[in-house]
Amino acid sequence: MIETEEEAELKELREQIAKTTIELMRLVGERNSLASKAGKLKSRAALPIDNEQVEDSLVSAVMAECSRVGVSRSAGLKILNTLLSESKRVQGGAAGKGVESPMGAFAKAKEMERLGKKLIRLDVGEPDFKPPRAVVEACCDALLSSKTRYTMPRGIPELTSALQGYLKRKSGYDANEDEVIVTTGGRFAIYSAIAAVVGEGESAIVIDPNWPAYKDTLRQIGAKPTIIRTTLEDSWAPSVEKIAEAVRPNTTAIVLSYPNNPSGKIIGSDTFNAIVDVANDHNLTVISDEAYVDYAYKDCPSVLHSKAKQFILAGTFSKSWSMTGFRVGYAVSSKHVVDKMLDMTSLMLTSVPEFIQYGAIKALESEAVVETNSRTMKERIEAVSKELDGLDTLEYIKPDGAMYIFPRAKQQGFSASAFATKLLEEKSVNVTPGTAFGEYQNSFRVSLGQPKEVLLEGVRRIGALLG
Amino acid sequence: MIETEEEAELKELREQIAKTTIELMRLVGERNSLASKAGKLKSRAALPIDNEQVEDSLVSAVMAECSRVGVSRSAGLKILNTLLSESKRVQGGAAGKGVESPMGAFAKAKEMERLGKKLIRLDVGEPDFKPPRAVVEACCDALLSSKTRYTMPRGIPELTSALQGYLKRKSGYDANEDEVIVTTGGRFAIYSAIAAVVGEGESAIVIDPNWPAYKDTLRQIGAKPTIIRTTLEDSWAPSVEKIAEAVRPNTTAIVLSYPNNPSGKIIGSDTFNAIVDVANDHNLTVISDEAYVDYAYKDCPSVLHSKAKQFILAGTFSKSWSMTGFRVGYAVSSKHVVDKMLDMTSLMLTSVPEFIQYGAIKALESEAVVETNSRTMKERIEAVSKELDGLDTLEYIKPDGAMYIFPRAKQQGFSASAFATKLLEEKSVNVTPGTAFGEYQNSFRVSLGQPKEVLLEGVRRIGALLG
């Protein structure tokens, strides 16, 4: 075969490309050797494997070099992410989650109940209220009239339009139809929101203590949560300065979640707006999970009222209407972001079941139910707080909202995990250890998703075990 | 500050690591320059950007080098994947899908119907049958008795146990409880199955024509579909030799889907078993999508009866029981794989709605409904085939199963996409162009999810437009 000049040239170029590729892999191997040496040194000197500062300066240097040599930012960050995982691997570090999932304990409790054990469930993040009668009936009607087909990934137009009306009525917010999406529960709203705006090798700010899904999602997509820790001493209020300082060169989003699970904290609108300003200054998307918006006992700022330039509101029917087992939520964002979320929905799920969407429309009209649920939760917060006030083994901040209390044991060296296990075994009470929500070994979460008397009995048993 | 010897040494190592990292990025830039030159050359010489052979040899070389220098296989493949994407970017190639999604046309048709247009919908992959009455009633009963809570990600034990019984009864297959998972539709079964066994930079074999979800999922997770093309001339039968040759060094799975959507093909158990042998020889996981198992009009091999060493069966309630809008499916695999799928479910979705799971149990008991649906579909295949036989503008293979016919226009240079648009505009009939299922510009899919008379009228209009 006679090669043309172009073919010969192409062959030569391909050989050079292959050589460069292999040279790249050789360098990765060399980098691993260096990292392995550093690991042994750190182990000898008892230094931690992770060093945020070292990573941050690598991120900056990589981004600068990529820009200099014409490599895309996302490719550079992805490769760096793989290099950092390799470093950890050769140093014997786990890439694992590092947090305890409330779901593990949940499965265990469900299994015990199935085997006939009577438990006081202060662990599960779902209200015990019945879903609105109108919702149940609308679902049944829709089922009986064969509303049992695929729908568009965005949701049926009747529901997206009802959501637009609801957002307008409740928050004075005008959303276009293409800025709204119905999601498979709050979970998929959060998952697809984070996956839409945070790429592999990038980072998002998360304020602890918090529901683990944000951090778990970030880790699953190869991104890094940058954690801002809040404490009981500071009444769980985040420092805006610390947030501003925590913005790394590869940070693309910040997750806000007020009323907060597990602390019940609601931050003031001054703080909320100051955080939004930080986000705007650094082009971060504000992802605001407002799942507990209707269990708020002081004014709760919403991202819909903020000046956030880029935001995603994640909402759910689970808490306000006690519809956890319906798996339906929604999100509001720019068309560009919603389109990405639609692509994921389309690929992984198709849509929320059609008849459930008809039920969701009725939920949006069931305002009285929400008010009743909210009032009941407020009474529970008051009653459980009063009961906790009688225990001098615990300290806590009375929640501003949500449906949890997050007490901390005064005892030095207290392990909430060990305590939770003992509490379940000896007192048949489930709580979630604080380690599920961040570095809170001394705290545990009490969910208020049970009738008042059950809650009080649970707290009494907690008190008895603490002594 | 006085540095210890270890600290000084660590500092030195970190500087070397940083230098190596930057050197790596510089090399990526150099590789991009070479790729850009190659791109210009290819463009001048009118050569395609992609070259499978070149990529394959890179994959092999990278894997060998990684093994030599102590870099993990997955890290090497991930980095190579990013390098290849960068090459395509600088060469102006799109990383996009390249296939037309049936969902786009679906949304368009739904919108037209909403605006009052009467259409003959031969595009949608869902049966028009009502779901079994027992299923609807079970869902309503469960709703009314407040089965409206979170369940374990695997599904309620009553349903997983019913699935075990069903698998035993129907396929003689004994699945352990931890080998079964209830999924949010067949889509999430497929998505999580593929994501569980195919990593970024890896590859899976897909036989075309096919439902686009397998290829879309692979691309979404940064993996590559290796496509085996089948043709009408070969009655849509794949060549086992071609499959064996197509196994690349980074291939980890093969997707089988019989009865096939869109061709209706069912391969013989000899071919099925030969493919399974290839998979076993190369340690591939066989992902078998058996969504249309009950619309099979000749013996249809199941992976449950095969000798596959590693497999995932994806099943769904959508087709057999006409429950598309319930979004419930299931999967069977080893505990190890199912655990990975559970992690994804837990993170993204929590569970399938509780009351729907109670409905699904009743579906498994509704065997008579399945038989009726299957018989009706068979009649439609016969009737539509007879009608098509009268059109000498089309050729087709009579389907062995599923609920589609995939005819091909005899006309040279026929564009199914243009035809589908014209058919919708002039005749109010929707079909899905063959390009949605692979490189089949001359073919289109006729879905049989409509009453016989509607189907026949639709085919008549197709015939009229073809002339």
Contacts between the chains, C-beta under 8 A, distances in Angstrom:
chain1	res1	chain2	res2	distance
A	4	B	45	7.3
A	6	B	41	5.7
A	6	B	44	6.6
A	6	B	45	4.2
A	7	B	45	7.4
A	9	B	41	5.9
A	10	B	38	6.0
A	10	B	41	5.2
A	10	B	42	6.8
A	10	B	45	7.4
A	10	B	47	7.3
A	13	B	34	5.7
A	13	B	37	5.8
A	13	B	38	4.4
A	13	B	41	6.9
A	14	B	38	6.6
A	14	B	54	5.9
A	16	B	34	5.3
A	17	B	31	6.1
A	17	B	34	4.9
A	17	B	35	6.2
A	17	B	38	6.9
A	17	B	87	7.7
A	18	B	57	7.4
A	18	B	58	6.1
A	18	B	61	6.3
A	20	B	27	5.8
A	20	B	30	5.9
A	20	B	31	4.6
A	20	B	34	6.5
A	21	B	31	6.7
A	21	B	58	5.9
A	21	B	61	7.1
A	21	B	62	6.4
A	21	B	80	7.0
A	21	B	83	6.4
A	22	B	61	5.9
A	22	B	62	7.3
A	22	B	65	5.1
A	23	B	27	6.2
A	24	B	24	6.2
A	24	B	27	5.2
A	24	B	28	7.0
A	24	B	31	7.2
A	24	B	79	7.0
A	24	B	83	7.3
A	25	B	62	5.7
A	25	B	65	4.3
A	25	B	66	5.7
A	25	B	69	6.6
A	25	B	71	6.1
A	25	B	76	5.9
A	25	B	79	7.5
A	26	B	65	6.4
A	26	B	69	5.7
A	27	B	20	5.9
A	27	B	23	6.2
A	27	B	24	5.2
A	27	B	27	6.9
A	28	B	24	7.0
A	28	B	66	7.7
A	28	B	69	7.3
A	28	B	71	4.9
A	28	B	75	7.0
A	28	B	76	7.4
A	28	B	79	6.8
A	29	B	65	7.7
A	29	B	66	7.5
A	29	B	68	7.5
A	29	B	69	2.6
A	29	B	70	5.4
A	29	B	71	5.1
A	30	B	20	5.9
A	30	B	69	7.4
A	31	B	17	6.0
A	31	B	20	4.5
A	31	B	21	6.7
A	31	B	24	7.2
A	32	B	69	7.5
A	32	B	70	5.6
A	32	B	71	6.1
A	33	B	70	7.3
A	34	B	13	5.7
A	34	B	16	5.2
A	34	B	17	4.9
A	34	B	20	6.5
A	35	B	17	6.2
A	37	B	13	5.7
A	38	B	10	6.0
A	38	B	13	4.4
A	38	B	14	6.7
A	38	B	17	6.9
A	41	B	6	5.7
A	41	B	9	5.9
A	41	B	10	5.2
A	41	B	13	6.9
A	42	B	10	6.8
A	44	B	6	6.6
A	45	B	4	7.3
A	45	B	6	4.2
A	45	B	7	7.4
A	45	B	10	7.4
A	47	B	10	7.3
A	54	B	14	5.9
A	57	B	18	7.4
A	58	B	18	6.1
A	58	B	21	5.9
A	61	B	18	6.3
A	61	B	21	7.1
A	61	B	22	5.9
A	62	B	21	6.4
A	62	B	22	7.3
A	62	B	25	5.7
A	65	B	22	5.1
A	65	B	25	4.2
A	65	B	26	6.4
A	65	B	29	7.7
A	66	B	25	5.7
A	66	B	28	7.7
A	66	B	29	7.5
A	68	B	29	7.5
A	69	B	25	6.5
A	69	B	26	5.6
A	69	B	28	7.2
A	69	B	29	2.6
A	69	B	30	7.4
A	69	B	32	7.5
A	70	B	29	5.5
A	70	B	32	5.7
A	70	B	33	7.3
A	70	B	90	7.4
A	71	B	25	6.2
A	71	B	28	4.9
A	71	B	29	5.2
A	71	B	32	6.1
A	71	B	86	6.5
A	72	B	86	6.5
A	72	B	89	6.4
A	75	B	28	7.0
A	75	B	82	5.0
A	75	B	83	7.9
A	75	B	85	6.8
A	75	B	86	4.9
A	75	B	89	7.9
A	76	B	25	5.9
A	76	B	28	7.4
A	78	B	78	7.5
A	78	B	82	4.9
A	79	B	24	7.1
A	79	B	25	7.5
A	79	B	28	6.8
A	79	B	79	5.6
A	79	B	82	5.5
A	80	B	21	7.0
A	82	B	75	5.1
A	82	B	78	4.9
A	82	B	79	5.5
A	82	B	82	7.9
A	83	B	21	6.4
A	83	B	24	7.3
A	83	B	75	7.9
A	85	B	75	6.8
A	86	B	71	6.5
A	86	B	72	6.6
A	86	B	75	5.0
A	87	B	17	7.7
A	89	B	72	6.4
A	89	B	75	7.9
A	90	B	70	7.4
A	101	B	346	7.3
A	103	B	153	7.0
A	103	B	346	5.2
A	106	B	150	7.6
A	106	B	152	7.5
A	107	B	152	5.2
A	107	B	153	7.9
A	110	B	151	7.9
A	110	B	152	5.6
A	114	B	157	6.3
A	124	B	150	7.1
A	126	B	149	6.1
A	126	B	150	5.8
A	130	B	146	5.4
A	130	B	148	7.7
A	131	B	146	7.3
A	131	B	148	5.1
A	136	B	143	4.9
A	136	B	144	6.2
A	136	B	148	7.7
A	139	B	139	7.8
A	139	B	140	7.8
A	139	B	143	5.6
A	139	B	355	8.0
A	140	B	139	7.8
A	140	B	140	4.3
A	140	B	143	6.0
A	140	B	144	7.3
A	143	B	136	4.8
A	143	B	139	5.6
A	143	B	140	6.0
A	144	B	136	6.2
A	144	B	140	7.3
A	146	B	130	5.4
A	146	B	131	7.3
A	147	B	325	6.9
A	148	B	130	7.7
A	148	B	131	5.1
A	148	B	136	7.7
A	148	B	322	7.7
A	148	B	323	6.5
A	148	B	324	7.2
A	148	B	325	4.1
A	148	B	326	6.3
A	149	B	126	6.1
A	149	B	324	5.6
A	149	B	325	4.3
A	150	B	106	7.6
A	150	B	124	7.1
A	150	B	126	5.8
A	150	B	324	5.1
A	150	B	325	6.0
A	151	B	110	7.8
A	151	B	325	7.1
A	152	B	106	7.5
A	152	B	107	5.2
A	152	B	110	5.7
A	153	B	103	7.1
A	153	B	107	7.9
A	157	B	114	6.3
A	184	B	184	6.4
A	184	B	327	7.9
A	184	B	348	7.9
A	184	B	349	5.7
A	185	B	349	6.4
A	185	B	350	6.0
A	187	B	347	7.3
A	187	B	348	5.9
A	187	B	349	5.8
A	187	B	350	5.5
A	188	B	348	5.6
A	188	B	349	6.0
A	191	B	347	6.6
A	191	B	348	4.6
A	213	B	347	6.9
A	216	B	347	5.5
A	217	B	347	6.4
A	220	B	347	6.1
A	322	B	148	7.7
A	323	B	148	6.6
A	324	B	148	7.2
A	324	B	149	5.6
A	324	B	150	5.1
A	324	B	350	8.0
A	325	B	147	6.9
A	325	B	148	4.0
A	325	B	149	4.3
A	325	B	150	6.0
A	325	B	151	7.1
A	325	B	351	7.9
A	325	B	353	5.6
A	325	B	354	4.0
A	325	B	355	6.9
A	326	B	148	6.3
A	326	B	353	5.5
A	327	B	184	7.9
A	327	B	349	6.8
A	327	B	350	6.7
A	327	B	351	7.2
A	327	B	352	7.3
A	327	B	353	5.1
A	346	B	101	7.4
A	346	B	103	5.2
A	347	B	187	7.3
A	347	B	191	6.6
A	347	B	213	6.9
A	347	B	216	5.5
A	347	B	217	6.4
A	347	B	220	6.1
A	348	B	184	7.9
A	348	B	187	5.9
A	348	B	188	5.6
A	348	B	191	4.6
A	348	B	348	7.6
A	349	B	184	5.7
A	349	B	185	6.4
A	349	B	187	5.8
A	349	B	188	6.0
A	349	B	327	6.8
A	349	B	349	8.0
A	350	B	185	6.0
A	350	B	187	5.5
A	350	B	327	6.7
A	351	B	325	7.9
A	351	B	327	7.3
A	352	B	327	7.3
A	353	B	325	5.6
A	353	B	326	5.5
A	353	B	327	5.0
A	353	B	353	6.8
A	353	B	356	6.6
A	354	B	325	4.0
A	355	B	325	6.9
A	356	B	353	6.6
